[in-house]
Amino acid sequence: MPTSVSMPALGESVTEGTVTQWLKNVGDTVEVDEPLPEVSTDKVDTEIPSPVAGVLNRILVDEDETVEIGAEIAVIGGEGESADEGGAAPAAEQPAEEPAPEPEAAEEPEPASAPAEPEPAPAASEASEASSSGGPTTSVTMPALGESVTEGTVTQWLKSVGDTVEVDEPLLEVSTDKVDTEIPSPVAGVLNRILVDEDETVEIGAEIAVIGGTGDEPPASSEAPAPSRAEPRPEPKAEPEPQPAPRAEPAPAAKKEKADEGPSVDVETLSGTGRASGTDAGTESYVTPLVRKLAAEHDVDLRRVKGTGVGGRVRKQDVLRAAEEQKAAAARAAAPAPSSAPSKVADDSALRGRTEKLTRLRLSIADRMVESLHVSATTTQVIEVDVTKIARLREQAADRFAEREGIALDFFPFFALAAVEALRSHPKLNAVVDSDKQEVTYHDVENLGVSVDTERGLLAPVVRNAGKLGLGELARTMTDLTERAHTGKLGPDELGGGTFTIAETGCTGALFGTPIINQPQVAILGTGAVVKRPVVVEDPSMGDEVIAVRSMVYLSLAHDHRLIDSADAGRFLQSVKQRLEEGAFEPDLGL
């Protein structure tokens, strides 16, 4: 019995999603939870898993098409239905239903019915028929890149005029204020014209390139109807025979040597092509210049990276994930802070002497930060906390905690837990002010935003119901969110809905900072570096004051003075300080 696949709910306030690419073709067998399409929203890119096992009978939404949440995007049938629904049959049925004025095209079977076939894809057919060139052409437009995104900047063309391109092969890289992504080719052919220069910004829907047909198109169209680019078009990629001819031109010798080695899924970069070749089952993956550059920067061996793109293509997210896995392995024997410092220094040194435009993300961050300072009456309080007891607890429980939780025990989870506990006693700091309605809402749940410094910019993934988590659960959840923030694997709901934010200012060695409030919240806590220094303390045994070496940290609280007075902020900070200095975390550590 056929099962409908709909566009799922993709997060709070998200009303639509854009299908960026289909990972399966019509007629493919799929398993439960196996990814079907990749979908982009204004918050994150994610994959939609199959709800059932069966055969993908129909694809109802083209790539780069935006649909509302709940809209039907595909149909999956049982194994027994694949013969009726699979292959090119659905593509033949759809043109018969949609273009009513052309009965002759419906009577002819599958052979080359070129005039009737373009009807199902209006955008492509109109561009093709309107062309004055000898063969049909397809217009490439700037696709929808998320809700509220109105324009995109072409950062780099991956193909030149005259290059042969395949279906779903990346043409260019585009940057917006939400995400950096690649735009795939909607059809196979030759890149005839590039209409937008690099670093040029155009609106969504604007024409950016033109792709023309090749001499190889007629045999391809005779096997599967060419213009239905969302369904039958990707199928030639699975055939080993027609592919080698066009792809062998850049480096035929290298390709032959690779084929002689036998089946392999390793990724090898072909010189001058920006591609990667894998000869397993005749499939090929592409490695773009950006991916190769990222791999070189992070010292990642592309042959050991499993690609998650179409046909096993290695994407930026795959390289970043592999780099994080390498860092995690190295962090077993070393502290995480020193391991991340050298890469930052290397990246920054490459900027010397350069002039470049601000990225869309940096411009978006700048707008939000300035807006926060404009909306909130922000002021900051700083206190000093003695965390010597926590430092001793870490020494005692570090090995046991790492074995039980699988992560290193740092100071940050202690700060987060103390802040969450203090929010329950001081709900003013866990609130939202609506200036238009002149209302304040005090939350009854503690959703803790955690500031994460990623390569793209600052993100704040949210720990849901942090007030119900113990130290180990909180540390594990924050570590997981941080790792997935670096690898681009966060879900849309994980980046919104926070009620209070904590930022680890001390990870770079800073003693304290003056963080900016993450709107619409009313407060943010910054934690400085923990340092050992001489402090005057009371000796309980002698009842006298002595100078001793203690582990000290500064905590800075930026708060919105429209709702929170200095006394309110001070009481909150004292609650956090008392919890940290008493150091009663033995039950959480199993001591």
DOMIMI-729309 format. One record per residue (C-alpha): residue number from 1; residue in one letter; x, y, z. Coordinates in Angstrom, 3 decimals, always signed. Example, Ala and Ser with C-alpha at 12.3 -4.5 7.8 and 13.67 -1.06 7.14 Angstrom:
REM DOMIMI-729309
1:a:+12.300:-4.500:+7.800
2:s:+13.670:-1.060:+7.140
//
This chain:
REM DOMIMI-729309
1:m:+0.000:+0.000:+0.000
2:p:+1.540:+3.380:-0.977
3:t:+2.782:+5.629:+1.830
4:s:+2.833:+9.401:+1.480
5:v:+5.971:+11.291:+2.561
6:s:+5.262:+14.854:+3.741
7:m:+7.455:+17.830:+4.592
8:p:+7.821:+17.408:+8.387
9:a:+7.780:+20.114:+11.028
10:l:+11.303:+21.546:+10.944
11:g:+11.372:+23.702:+14.011
12:e:+9.700:+26.472:+15.896
13:s:+8.425:+29.275:+13.584
14:v:+9.539:+27.367:+10.461
15:t:+6.644:+27.260:+7.966
16:e:+8.318:+25.931:+4.804
17:g:+11.328:+24.011:+3.544
18:t:+13.326:+23.879:+0.305
19:v:+14.319:+20.524:-1.201
20:t:+17.995:+21.067:-2.047
21:q:+18.680:+17.599:-3.471
22:w:+17.165:+14.133:-3.678
23:l:+19.374:+11.364:-2.314
24:k:+17.223:+8.650:-3.921
25:n:+15.833:+8.224:-7.436
26:v:+12.450:+6.920:-8.551
27:g:+12.555:+3.118:-8.436
28:d:+15.208:+2.936:-5.706
29:t:+14.621:+0.658:-2.732
30:v:+14.700:+2.511:+0.597
31:e:+14.865:+1.346:+4.204
32:v:+13.177:+2.790:+7.276
33:d:+14.957:+6.006:+8.405
34:e:+17.157:+6.040:+5.285
35:p:+17.587:+9.678:+4.097
36:l:+15.415:+10.594:+1.095
37:p:+15.928:+14.333:+0.355
38:e:+18.058:+17.085:+1.846
39:v:+15.973:+20.072:+2.972
40:s:+17.078:+23.616:+3.756
41:t:+15.328:+26.120:+6.017
42:d:+16.291:+29.546:+7.305
43:k:+17.912:+27.858:+10.315
44:v:+19.623:+24.618:+9.277
45:d:+20.067:+22.065:+6.514
46:t:+18.794:+18.582:+7.349
47:e:+17.844:+15.238:+5.818
48:i:+14.310:+13.787:+5.752
49:p:+14.286:+10.048:+6.565
50:s:+11.952:+7.510:+4.969
51:p:+9.018:+6.633:+7.267
52:v:+8.737:+3.099:+5.829
53:a:+10.703:+0.544:+3.842
54:g:+9.775:+0.042:+0.191
55:v:+10.322:+1.499:-3.272
56:l:+10.351:+5.214:-4.091
57:n:+7.464:+5.366:-6.572
58:r:+7.089:+9.103:-7.152
59:i:+8.905:+12.375:-6.432
60:l:+6.399:+15.222:-6.248
61:v:+8.693:+18.169:-5.442
62:d:+11.618:+19.195:-7.658
63:e:+15.000:+20.175:-6.299
64:d:+15.238:+23.858:-5.305
65:e:+11.444:+23.945:-4.883
66:t:+10.015:+25.372:-1.643
67:v:+6.871:+23.867:-0.105
68:e:+4.938:+24.391:+3.105
69:i:+5.196:+22.145:+6.147
70:g:+2.874:+19.149:+5.720
71:a:+2.907:+19.192:+1.911
72:e:+3.288:+15.820:+0.168
73:i:+6.749:+15.465:-1.393
74:a:+7.005:+11.781:-2.374
75:v:+5.210:+8.417:-2.461
76:i:+6.724:+5.116:-1.300
77:g:+5.181:+1.771:-2.284
78:g:+5.746:-1.793:-1.135
79:e:+8.277:-4.112:-2.725
80:g:+5.571:-5.748:-4.848
81:e:+4.532:-2.384:-6.296
82:s:+7.937:-1.428:-7.646
83:a:+7.326:-2.982:-11.031
84:d:+4.251:-0.866:-11.640
85:e:+5.474:+2.369:-10.123
86:g:+9.234:+2.348:-10.536
87:g:+11.623:+3.487:-13.220
88:a:+10.366:+5.961:-15.756
89:a:+6.689:+4.990:-15.465
90:p:+5.755:+7.791:-13.050
91:a:+7.461:+10.302:-15.261
92:a:+5.404:+9.104:-18.207
93:e:+2.191:+9.250:-16.217
94:q:+2.654:+12.796:-14.985
95:p:+3.054:+14.389:-18.417
96:a:-0.075:+12.495:-19.531
97:e:-2.083:+13.999:-16.670
98:e:-0.753:+17.556:-16.719
99:p:-0.586:+18.638:-20.391
100:a:-4.158:+17.857:-21.511
101:p:-3.825:+19.512:-24.972
102:e:-1.307:+16.916:-26.268
103:p:-2.934:+13.493:-26.568
104:e:-0.410:+12.291:-29.210
105:a:+2.414:+12.520:-26.657
106:a:+0.451:+10.327:-24.244
107:e:-0.155:+7.632:-26.910
108:e:+3.505:+7.231:-27.750
109:p:+5.410:+5.022:-25.312
110:e:+8.784:+5.907:-23.929
111:p:+10.804:+6.735:-27.052
112:a:+12.141:+10.191:-27.682
113:s:+9.065:+12.396:-27.412
114:a:+11.112:+15.558:-27.124
115:p:+8.440:+18.145:-27.931
116:a:+5.911:+16.746:-25.413
117:e:+8.334:+15.979:-22.596
118:p:+9.388:+19.512:-21.549
119:e:+5.823:+20.321:-20.424
120:p:+6.200:+18.875:-16.860
121:a:+9.078:+21.218:-16.094
122:p:+7.750:+24.622:-17.128
123:a:+10.694:+26.704:-15.971
124:a:+13.222:+24.620:-17.852
125:s:+11.107:+24.206:-21.000
126:e:+10.311:+27.882:-21.344
127:a:+13.962:+28.767:-21.051
128:s:+14.816:+26.071:-23.587
129:e:+12.233:+27.026:-26.219
130:a:+12.879:+30.733:-25.833
131:s:+16.541:+30.241:-26.583
132:s:+17.771:+31.357:-29.942
133:s:+20.702:+28.897:-29.950
134:g:+20.836:+25.721:-31.966
135:g:+19.925:+23.311:-29.142
136:p:+17.714:+23.453:-26.089
137:t:+19.056:+25.308:-23.069
138:t:+18.152:+25.344:-19.387
139:s:+18.216:+28.423:-17.189
140:v:+19.858:+28.106:-13.757
141:t:+18.349:+30.444:-11.169
142:m:+19.258:+31.411:-7.622
143:p:+17.164:+28.926:-5.595
144:a:+15.187:+29.601:-2.434
145:l:+17.729:+29.385:+0.378
146:g:+15.492:+29.560:+3.439
147:e:+12.694:+31.535:+4.976
148:s:+13.393:+35.292:+5.097
149:v:+16.430:+34.904:+2.807
150:t:+15.931:+37.237:-0.166
151:e:+19.333:+37.187:-1.860
152:g:+22.546:+35.211:-2.183
153:t:+26.176:+36.051:-2.993
154:v:+28.150:+33.974:-5.502
155:t:+31.414:+33.272:-3.702
156:q:+33.010:+30.939:-6.256
157:w:+32.208:+29.293:-9.604
158:l:+33.248:+25.628:-9.573
159:k:+32.751:+25.287:-13.349
160:s:+33.879:+27.421:-16.289
161:v:+32.083:+28.254:-19.539
162:g:+32.400:+25.271:-21.873
163:d:+32.704:+22.673:-19.105
164:t:+30.547:+19.557:-19.237
165:v:+28.345:+19.139:-16.182
166:e:+26.261:+16.250:-14.866
167:v:+22.955:+16.285:-13.008
168:d:+23.494:+17.369:-9.372
169:e:+27.135:+18.265:-10.010
170:p:+27.998:+21.466:-8.080
171:l:+28.155:+24.545:-10.284
172:l:+28.917:+27.295:-7.793
173:e:+29.160:+28.188:-4.113
174:v:+26.673:+30.676:-2.660
175:s:+26.722:+32.499:+0.665
176:t:+23.775:+33.966:+2.576
177:d:+23.345:+35.356:+6.068
178:k:+22.180:+31.891:+7.164
179:v:+24.343:+29.322:+5.414
180:d:+27.065:+28.705:+2.815
181:t:+26.047:+26.090:+0.265
182:e:+26.634:+24.708:-3.223
183:i:+24.143:+25.018:-6.099
184:p:+23.886:+21.801:-8.151
185:s:+23.216:+21.597:-11.866
186:p:+19.538:+20.798:-12.586
187:v:+20.430:+19.006:-15.849
188:a:+23.345:+17.432:-17.686
189:g:+24.944:+19.414:-20.491
190:v:+27.502:+22.144:-21.190
191:l:+27.793:+25.388:-19.220
192:n:+27.095:+27.920:-21.977
193:r:+27.002:+31.191:-20.052
194:i:+27.772:+32.579:-16.586
195:l:+25.586:+35.614:-15.897
196:v:+26.706:+36.531:-12.358
197:d:+30.298:+37.276:-11.380
198:e:+31.955:+36.048:-8.198
199:d:+31.267:+38.234:-5.127
200:e:+28.120:+39.541:-6.839
201:t:+24.831:+39.454:-4.885
202:v:+21.540:+38.717:-6.654
203:e:+17.945:+38.164:-5.561
204:i:+16.326:+34.751:-5.167
205:g:+14.976:+33.583:-8.523
206:a:+17.439:+35.618:-10.612
207:e:+19.023:+33.857:-13.591
208:i:+22.682:+33.081:-12.904
209:a:+23.736:+30.699:-15.685
210:v:+22.629:+28.875:-18.831
211:i:+23.266:+25.191:-19.552
212:g:+22.970:+23.829:-23.089
213:g:+22.603:+20.276:-24.377
214:t:+25.446:+18.042:-25.549
215:g:+25.861:+15.505:-28.274
216:d:+25.414:+12.803:-25.689
217:e:+21.862:+13.832:-24.768
218:p:+19.868:+11.921:-27.447
219:p:+20.900:+8.434:-26.263
220:a:+20.292:+9.482:-22.683
221:s:+16.806:+10.771:-23.501
222:s:+15.967:+7.551:-25.336
223:e:+16.614:+5.512:-22.214
224:a:+14.871:+7.827:-19.730
225:p:+12.842:+10.985:-20.398
226:a:+15.296:+13.844:-20.041
227:p:+13.283:+16.896:-19.017
228:s:+11.750:+15.397:-15.862
229:r:+14.846:+16.398:-13.923
230:a:+13.552:+15.496:-10.463
231:e:+12.754:+11.835:-11.315
232:p:+14.363:+9.967:-14.194
233:r:+17.266:+12.348:-14.877
234:p:+19.630:+11.120:-12.145
235:e:+19.372:+7.496:-13.394
236:p:+22.158:+7.720:-16.017
237:k:+24.553:+8.290:-13.122
238:a:+24.124:+4.649:-12.081
239:e:+25.097:+3.330:-15.553
240:p:+28.828:+2.686:-15.891
241:e:+28.896:+2.749:-19.719
242:p:+27.889:+6.301:-20.768
243:q:+29.634:+8.064:-17.888
244:p:+33.355:+7.439:-18.546
245:a:+33.327:+9.083:-21.977
246:p:+32.732:+12.706:-20.928
247:r:+34.449:+12.361:-17.569
248:a:+37.614:+10.785:-18.946
249:e:+38.616:+13.932:-20.851
250:p:+40.405:+15.842:-18.041
251:a:+42.653:+12.984:-16.900
252:p:+42.145:+9.721:-18.802
253:a:+45.382:+8.152:-17.673
254:a:+44.677:+8.756:-14.025
255:k:+41.210:+7.278:-14.387
256:k:+42.532:+4.121:-16.073
257:e:+45.099:+3.540:-13.364
258:k:+42.376:+3.921:-10.745
259:a:+40.136:+1.412:-12.537
260:d:+42.947:-1.135:-12.772
261:e:+43.304:-1.204:-9.028
262:g:+39.926:-2.950:-8.634
263:p:+36.836:-1.920:-6.706
264:s:+37.519:+0.837:-4.221
265:v:+35.502:+3.429:-2.360
266:d:+38.490:+5.622:-1.517
267:v:+38.347:+9.224:-2.718
268:e:+41.150:+10.418:-4.964
269:t:+41.340:+13.937:-6.300
270:l:+41.868:+14.162:-10.058
271:s:+44.307:+16.897:-10.991
272:g:+42.647:+20.043:-12.245
273:t:+39.081:+18.758:-12.066
274:g:+37.855:+19.384:-8.561
275:r:+36.436:+15.842:-8.614
276:a:+36.970:+12.689:-6.665
277:s:+36.797:+9.257:-8.211
278:g:+35.501:+6.062:-6.635
279:t:+35.136:+3.017:-8.902
280:d:+32.845:+0.979:-6.745
281:a:+29.823:-0.044:-8.854
282:g:+30.705:+2.581:-11.422
283:t:+29.707:+5.502:-9.206
284:e:+31.619:+8.749:-8.905
285:s:+31.787:+11.484:-6.272
286:y:+32.842:+15.089:-6.606
287:v:+35.310:+16.947:-4.421
288:t:+34.957:+20.682:-4.852
289:p:+37.873:+23.104:-4.432
290:l:+36.318:+24.307:-1.181
291:v:+36.232:+20.759:+0.197
292:r:+39.835:+20.119:-0.856
293:k:+40.899:+23.379:+0.770
294:l:+39.081:+22.518:+4.006
295:a:+40.642:+19.059:+4.014
296:a:+44.121:+20.556:+3.597
297:e:+43.543:+23.123:+6.354
298:h:+42.373:+20.471:+8.817
299:d:+44.848:+17.794:+7.683
300:v:+42.016:+15.420:+6.742
301:d:+42.715:+12.484:+4.410
302:l:+39.862:+12.575:+1.873
303:r:+40.352:+8.876:+1.098
304:r:+39.152:+8.071:+4.597
305:v:+36.113:+10.363:+4.531
306:k:+32.727:+8.799:+3.838
307:g:+30.713:+11.178:+1.688
308:t:+27.063:+11.825:+2.529
309:g:+26.177:+13.695:-0.667
310:v:+24.551:+12.297:-3.788
311:g:+26.540:+9.335:-5.133
312:g:+28.821:+9.417:-2.092
313:r:+30.007:+12.975:-2.783
314:v:+32.177:+14.361:+0.023
315:r:+30.714:+17.630:+1.334
316:k:+32.021:+20.361:+3.619
317:q:+30.082:+18.898:+6.529
318:d:+31.803:+15.534:+6.040
319:v:+35.261:+17.109:+6.179
320:l:+34.392:+19.217:+9.229
321:r:+32.983:+16.156:+10.984
322:a:+36.148:+14.183:+10.212
323:a:+38.261:+17.079:+11.506
324:e:+36.254:+17.162:+14.746
325:e:+36.674:+13.420:+15.157
326:q:+40.430:+13.828:+14.761
327:k:+40.427:+16.620:+17.335
328:a:+38.360:+14.506:+19.733
329:a:+40.833:+11.652:+19.401
330:a:+43.750:+14.004:+20.066
331:a:+41.912:+15.537:+23.033
332:r:+42.007:+12.194:+24.864
333:a:+45.651:+12.860:+25.650
334:a:+45.645:+16.665:+25.731
335:a:+43.467:+19.536:+26.948
336:p:+40.966:+20.788:+24.349
337:a:+41.894:+24.463:+24.594
338:p:+45.536:+24.157:+23.416
339:s:+44.506:+21.821:+20.575
340:s:+42.123:+24.383:+19.102
341:a:+44.431:+27.372:+19.524
342:p:+46.970:+26.541:+16.767
343:s:+44.282:+26.162:+14.076
344:k:+42.835:+29.563:+14.954
345:v:+46.274:+31.160:+14.729
346:a:+46.899:+29.479:+11.363
347:d:+43.543:+30.599:+9.976
348:d:+43.991:+34.182:+11.146
349:s:+47.529:+34.455:+9.793
350:a:+46.228:+33.667:+6.301
351:l:+44.229:+36.923:+6.419
352:r:+47.329:+39.144:+6.527
353:g:+47.349:+41.686:+3.714
354:r:+43.919:+40.683:+2.387
355:t:+40.830:+42.784:+1.671
356:e:+37.544:+40.942:+1.365
357:k:+33.825:+41.503:+1.755
358:l:+32.085:+40.582:+4.975
359:t:+30.203:+37.286:+4.734
360:r:+26.438:+37.233:+4.953
361:l:+26.670:+35.521:+8.352
362:r:+28.997:+38.169:+9.763
363:l:+26.677:+40.916:+8.518
364:s:+23.722:+39.117:+10.119
365:i:+25.588:+38.750:+13.442
366:a:+26.517:+42.434:+13.307
367:d:+22.887:+43.456:+12.767
368:r:+21.659:+41.296:+15.656
369:m:+24.333:+42.541:+18.062
370:v:+23.655:+46.191:+17.271
371:e:+19.915:+45.551:+17.535
372:s:+20.406:+43.978:+20.979
373:l:+22.316:+47.005:+22.235
374:h:+19.646:+49.280:+20.761
375:v:+16.699:+47.370:+22.265
376:s:+18.066:+46.493:+25.712
377:a:+19.356:+48.788:+28.426
378:t:+22.408:+46.565:+28.922
379:t:+24.687:+46.774:+31.941
380:t:+27.211:+44.281:+33.323
381:q:+28.162:+43.087:+36.809
382:v:+31.317:+41.074:+37.587
383:i:+32.028:+38.935:+40.657
384:e:+34.980:+36.800:+41.749
385:v:+34.449:+33.155:+42.741
386:d:+36.774:+30.703:+44.516
387:v:+36.409:+27.338:+42.729
388:t:+39.222:+25.535:+44.543
389:k:+36.866:+22.841:+45.859
390:i:+35.624:+22.154:+42.347
391:a:+39.201:+21.950:+41.092
392:r:+39.934:+19.273:+43.714
393:l:+36.759:+17.387:+42.823
394:r:+37.825:+17.363:+39.180
395:e:+41.173:+15.825:+40.123
396:q:+39.459:+13.101:+42.131
397:a:+36.692:+12.269:+39.688
398:a:+38.240:+13.035:+36.273
399:d:+39.078:+9.445:+35.272
400:r:+35.852:+7.960:+36.625
401:f:+33.733:+10.697:+34.991
402:a:+35.459:+10.290:+31.605
403:e:+34.932:+6.531:+31.734
404:r:+31.255:+6.863:+32.676
405:e:+30.243:+9.810:+30.452
406:g:+32.777:+9.501:+27.623
407:i:+33.888:+13.158:+27.908
408:a:+36.461:+15.137:+29.890
409:l:+35.308:+16.870:+33.084
410:d:+35.746:+20.633:+32.690
411:f:+34.747:+23.603:+34.856
412:f:+32.064:+24.770:+32.409
413:p:+29.374:+22.174:+33.349
414:f:+29.672:+23.241:+36.998
415:f:+29.097:+26.892:+36.015
416:a:+26.122:+25.915:+33.833
417:l:+24.509:+23.795:+36.544
418:a:+24.899:+26.536:+39.168
419:a:+23.375:+29.112:+36.783
420:v:+20.386:+26.884:+35.946
421:e:+19.705:+26.231:+39.637
422:a:+19.897:+29.981:+40.384
423:l:+17.377:+30.739:+37.592
424:r:+14.697:+28.797:+39.472
425:s:+15.143:+31.122:+42.453
426:h:+15.482:+34.277:+40.336
427:p:+12.879:+34.030:+37.515
428:k:+13.395:+37.646:+36.500
429:l:+16.543:+36.582:+34.646
430:n:+14.634:+33.795:+32.874
431:a:+12.139:+36.119:+31.187
432:v:+11.214:+37.939:+27.976
433:v:+10.100:+41.577:+27.612
434:d:+7.654:+42.478:+24.820
435:s:+8.050:+46.226:+24.321
436:d:+5.153:+46.524:+21.883
437:k:+2.641:+44.904:+24.214
438:q:+4.360:+46.270:+27.353
439:e:+4.354:+42.762:+28.820
440:v:+6.885:+40.521:+30.530
441:t:+6.738:+36.712:+30.431
442:y:+8.518:+34.680:+33.115
443:h:+9.392:+31.215:+31.801
444:d:+8.611:+28.115:+33.860
445:v:+11.353:+26.087:+32.143
446:e:+15.106:+26.638:+31.904
447:n:+16.247:+26.310:+28.261
448:l:+19.950:+27.070:+28.429
449:g:+21.626:+28.553:+25.348
450:v:+25.330:+27.704:+25.077
451:s:+27.490:+30.069:+23.030
452:v:+29.719:+28.140:+20.568
453:d:+32.491:+29.683:+18.465
454:t:+32.403:+27.897:+15.077
455:e:+34.332:+28.520:+11.878
456:r:+31.287:+30.177:+10.283
457:g:+30.517:+32.366:+13.285
458:l:+28.893:+32.369:+16.698
459:l:+25.999:+29.950:+17.320
460:a:+23.934:+29.368:+20.469
461:p:+22.423:+25.849:+20.513
462:v:+19.924:+25.263:+23.317
463:v:+19.869:+22.622:+26.069
464:r:+16.161:+21.933:+26.537
465:n:+14.851:+21.535:+30.109
466:a:+18.336:+22.070:+31.520
467:g:+16.820:+22.501:+34.962
468:k:+15.915:+18.785:+35.004
469:l:+19.433:+17.563:+34.141
470:g:+22.194:+16.529:+36.486
471:l:+25.854:+17.456:+36.071
472:g:+26.728:+14.456:+33.903
473:e:+23.693:+14.804:+31.626
474:l:+24.256:+18.535:+31.276
475:a:+27.941:+18.092:+30.409
476:r:+27.170:+15.345:+27.897
477:t:+24.400:+17.354:+26.218
478:m:+26.515:+20.515:+25.929
479:t:+29.420:+18.542:+24.463
480:d:+27.122:+16.923:+21.904
481:l:+25.594:+20.266:+20.879
482:t:+29.045:+21.863:+20.597
483:e:+30.376:+19.076:+18.377
484:r:+27.337:+19.182:+16.104
485:a:+27.530:+22.978:+15.911
486:h:+31.020:+22.611:+14.441
487:t:+29.960:+19.906:+11.967
488:g:+26.699:+21.543:+10.845
489:k:+24.521:+18.737:+12.207
490:l:+22.282:+20.793:+14.504
491:g:+18.531:+20.535:+14.025
492:p:+16.475:+23.715:+13.569
493:d:+14.795:+23.413:+16.985
494:e:+18.193:+23.266:+18.692
495:l:+19.054:+26.838:+17.687
496:g:+15.956:+28.567:+19.052
497:g:+13.801:+28.768:+22.137
498:g:+16.508:+29.602:+24.670
499:t:+15.508:+31.456:+27.833
500:f:+19.010:+32.256:+29.189
501:t:+22.500:+32.013:+27.681
502:i:+25.920:+31.177:+29.094
503:a:+29.153:+32.007:+27.260
504:e:+32.577:+30.510:+28.019
505:t:+34.720:+33.629:+27.684
506:g:+37.641:+31.938:+29.426
507:c:+38.235:+29.367:+26.672
508:t:+40.581:+31.879:+25.030
509:g:+42.281:+32.783:+28.325
510:a:+40.277:+35.971:+28.964
511:l:+39.652:+36.751:+32.644
512:f:+36.172:+38.143:+31.914
513:g:+34.129:+39.850:+29.204
514:t:+31.025:+41.962:+28.723
515:p:+28.764:+39.689:+26.642
516:i:+25.832:+41.013:+24.589
517:i:+22.353:+39.722:+25.395
518:n:+20.897:+37.174:+22.984
519:q:+17.500:+38.688:+22.110
520:p:+14.740:+38.303:+23.167
521:q:+16.335:+37.091:+26.415
522:v:+17.140:+39.534:+29.214
523:a:+20.463:+38.225:+30.540
524:i:+23.635:+36.326:+29.617
525:l:+26.373:+34.940:+31.901
526:g:+30.020:+35.010:+30.838
527:t:+32.562:+32.709:+32.528
528:g:+36.230:+33.701:+32.571
529:a:+39.383:+31.612:+32.729
530:v:+40.105:+29.716:+35.955
531:v:+43.541:+30.790:+37.222
532:k:+45.574:+30.023:+40.338
533:r:+46.721:+33.045:+42.303
534:p:+47.355:+34.126:+45.933
535:v:+44.208:+35.105:+47.832
536:v:+43.520:+36.143:+51.423
537:v:+41.352:+33.436:+53.059
538:e:+40.323:+32.470:+56.569
539:d:+42.068:+29.502:+58.164
540:p:+39.274:+27.534:+59.894
541:s:+41.688:+25.703:+62.160
542:m:+43.291:+28.860:+63.519
543:g:+40.489:+31.357:+62.974
544:d:+42.913:+33.719:+61.307
545:e:+43.465:+35.147:+57.839
546:v:+46.194:+33.687:+55.673
547:i:+47.420:+34.030:+52.087
548:a:+46.881:+30.863:+50.059
549:v:+46.983:+29.772:+46.426
550:r:+43.415:+29.327:+45.212
551:s:+41.679:+28.593:+41.890
552:m:+39.761:+31.770:+41.032
553:v:+37.342:+32.773:+38.274
554:y:+35.433:+35.907:+37.284
555:l:+31.743:+35.674:+36.318
556:s:+30.208:+38.570:+34.368
557:l:+26.450:+39.005:+34.020
558:a:+25.084:+41.289:+31.298
559:h:+21.431:+42.076:+32.003
560:d:+18.605:+44.216:+30.630
561:h:+18.088:+47.107:+33.033
562:r:+14.519:+47.600:+31.758
563:l:+13.503:+44.576:+33.849
564:i:+16.480:+43.642:+36.014
565:d:+17.888:+46.112:+38.505
566:s:+21.463:+45.905:+39.739
567:a:+20.275:+44.427:+43.029
568:d:+18.443:+41.637:+41.156
569:a:+21.557:+40.846:+39.155
570:g:+23.698:+40.905:+42.285
571:r:+21.436:+38.450:+44.127
572:f:+21.511:+36.073:+41.171
573:l:+25.313:+36.192:+41.019
574:q:+25.587:+35.586:+44.765
575:s:+23.402:+32.473:+44.424
576:v:+25.703:+31.172:+41.699
577:k:+28.795:+32.020:+43.750
578:q:+27.493:+30.285:+46.881
579:r:+26.683:+27.115:+44.933
580:l:+30.132:+27.005:+43.319
581:e:+32.168:+27.829:+46.416
582:e:+30.434:+25.255:+48.615
583:g:+31.422:+22.675:+45.982
584:a:+28.772:+20.112:+46.991
585:f:+28.820:+18.172:+43.724
586:e:+29.900:+14.787:+45.104
587:p:+26.531:+13.081:+44.412
588:d:+26.667:+14.184:+40.772
589:l:+30.199:+12.788:+40.451
590:g:+29.510:+9.523:+42.238
591:l:+31.922:+10.343:+45.097
//
